[in-house]
Amino acid sequence: MVPVKVSLSPDSTVKNALVIFRKTRLTGIPVVNKDGLLIGIFTRFNLYDCLLQGANLDTSIEDYYLRDVIYFRENKTFNNLTELILWLRNVRIGQTPVVDLSGRPSGVINQAYAVNHLLDHIEILYEELSNIFQQVPCGIVATDELGTINLVSVFLNRIFPDVKVGGHINDFIPNLPFEKIINGVWAGPQRINCLSKDLIVNGLPIIHTGKTKGAILIIQDAAEIDSAKYYNQNELVPQVKMERYDELFKLNGTKYTIESIIGKSTVMADIKRRALQVATSSSTVLISGESGTGKELLAQAIHNASNRAKRSFIKVNCAAIPADIAEAELFGYEGGAFTGALRHGKPGKFELADGGTIFLDEIGDMPLSLQSKLLRVIQEKEVERIGGIKTKKVDVRILAATNRNLNNLVKEGKFRNDLYYRLKVLVITAPPLREHTEDIPLLLDYFISKFSKESGKKIKGVAEDVMKFLMNHRWPGNIRELENMVERAVIYCNNNIIELNDLEIYTKERKNKHELPHGLALSEVTKDAIMKALEITGGNKSRAAKILGISRAALYDKLKEIKNL
Ligand SMILES: Nc1ncnc2c1ncn2[C@@H]1O[C@H](COP(=O)(O)OP(=O)(O)OP(=O)(O)O)[C@@H](O)[C@H]1O
C-alpha cells in the first residue's frame, strides 16, 4: 500500500484538487466528511469533466466527485484467488483507496500491487499442486476439454510409462471412456481393462464459469488395491508394501522402495520427498553420506519410484572390482578381445542396464583410467566394448553413491573434476543416524520384528535402559550398525525383551571402561576389533565389515592403516 496523507472535503475547490494532483502521483484523491471518514474519491477524470463543463478554479468539487467507490480496510486480505480476481475485474479506477479501521483514508493500492499479490497466490498454489502431483500414490492426469494432457502424476507413469504431457489421453490409454468423463456421465470409480491392465478409473469434468474446460482422471492399478486388501492393517506398513512389491523386486533384482525407508523425522521425510522428486527425472544423481546411512536403499527406492522400475537395476561396486577387469565389467568385450575372453564376447553392466538404472556404488574408489571412460558414456550416451569397432547407444540412468568427500578427492587429483560435475546434477545426502536419533525407536521396532521373524522368537521390544543407552550412542556405523546390533541382540536375548546385557556394544563399552589399560591408543582398539572380526569370519572381509558395521572399502582403508602401525 502507498500511504496517502492528503484528502479533499466536498466543499474543496477545483484549485485544491489541482494542487494535490500536481504534487502527487495519485489518480484519485480521497474525499472525506467533517469527521475525516472516507465518503468518495475525486479522480482525474472527474477533474476533466468539471473543467469541460465550464467550472473554474474556485468551483467546489461537491457535484463532481465519485461517491460509489470500492475501498479496502487496512486489515483486508483476500481469502482466495477467486476473491482477488473478482476484485481486479470490478475495480473501475487505477488506484483503490484504503481506510483504517475507523474509516479514515490511509493510502491506496494500485493494480500492479494486486497483480503481484495474485502472482504470489498462484505461485503458492502451483507449488502445492505440483507437490501433490509428485507424491500422491495414485495415477492422476489432467486434460483439456479435447483430451490433450496437461499434467501427469509420477504414479501414473508407473502404470503407463509412456503417457506424456501434450499427447492425447486415448493415444496412451485407448479404452479410457474420455467422452463419458468429459460429459459428466461417468459413474466412477469403475473397473476397466485397458492394454491388458486391470484399472480402477475415476474421472471428473473440470467446469469453470459453467463451461467444461477439461477433465481430471484418477487411475489406479486394480491389482495393487486388491492385494492391499489381503494384508492385515495392523502389520508394519513397510512389510505390507514390501510384499506388494515382491513381483517388481523379482523382476529387477531390488529389495527396497520409498516405503522401505524407515524414519519419520523431518530429515528423513525430506529425504523421501527428494527421492520421489529425483525419481521423476532421468538426470544423474549423486547420493552422498557416511557408511551405513542407507545410500543403496535410497538408490533402489529411486529406481523403483521411477518409470524405469520394471527395467533392470544393475549395481556396480566400484571399490570391489579389480582395476584390471573393471573396464570389461562395465563396458563389455567382443569375442577374442583378450586371452581368456568368452568366445562370443560379453555385454558390460551398462548394456545390461539399458532402459533401466545403473548404480555405481563407492564411486570415489573408481580408478582414474575408468573415470574418463565413464565420463564419455555420460556425455555420449553410448558404450564401446573392448576390442569392438562399433559403439552402441544406451539409455541408462546413473545413480552414484559415495561415503568419501569427492571435492577433496578432486583437489588431491584422485577424482576427475569434470566427472564430479557431471555426477552431481542432482544430489541427495543421506544423514548420519546421530542427526535423526528420533527415528531410533521406529528403526528398532522394524529390525526387531524382522529378526524375530527370521529366528522364530517373539521379542516385543527393548527395556527402558536399553532405549536410553541406544539414544545416547554415537552410531559411527549408522543404521547398518543398529541393524547388526539388533540382529545379534535377538540371538542373545533369552526373554521377550532385549536387556542391556544382550547388547554387544554395551558389554564392550563397559569392558573397555573397566579393563582397558589407561591411555591405550584408539588405533589399538580398532585393530583389536578388526582382528577379532576377521578371526570370527575366518578372514572373510565382507562379513567382517558387516560385523564391524562399516563398509568393505572402509575396512580396506583401516587394514592399510593397521599395516602402517
Ligand atoms: N532408513 C532405513 N530404513 C530401514 N533400513 C535402513 C535404512 N537405512 C539403512 N537401512 C539398512 O541399513 C543397511 C545399510 O544400508 P545401505 O547398504 O543402503 O547403506 P550405504 O549407505 O549404502 O552403506 P555403504 O556406504 O557402507 O555402502 C541396509 O541393511 C539397509 O537395509
The ligand as an ORCA input file, in Angstrom:
! r2SCAN-3c Opt
* xyz 0 1
  N      16.048    -45.697      6.663
  C      16.283    -47.019      6.697
  N      15.268    -47.847      6.962
  C      15.477    -49.187      7.039
  N      16.661    -49.769      6.840
  C      17.697    -48.985      6.553
  C      17.573    -47.564      6.456
  N      18.765    -47.045      6.135
  C      19.605    -48.077      6.055
  N      18.978    -49.241      6.305
  C      19.585    -50.578      6.336
  O      20.927    -50.392      6.740
  C      21.795    -51.198      5.964
  C      22.819    -50.324      5.289
  O      22.200    -49.581      4.255
  P      22.905    -49.322      2.847
  O      23.688    -50.513      2.408
  O      21.898    -48.776      1.925
  O      23.930    -48.185      3.329
  P      25.057    -47.441      2.492
  O      24.983    -46.004      2.904
  O      24.925    -47.762      1.053
  O      26.388    -48.058      3.093
  P      27.882    -48.150      2.454
  O      28.343    -46.734      2.216
  O      28.660    -48.791      3.536
  O      27.763    -48.953      1.222
  C      20.926    -51.971      4.989
  O      20.681    -53.278      5.502
  C      19.639    -51.183      4.938
  O      18.565    -52.022      4.705
*
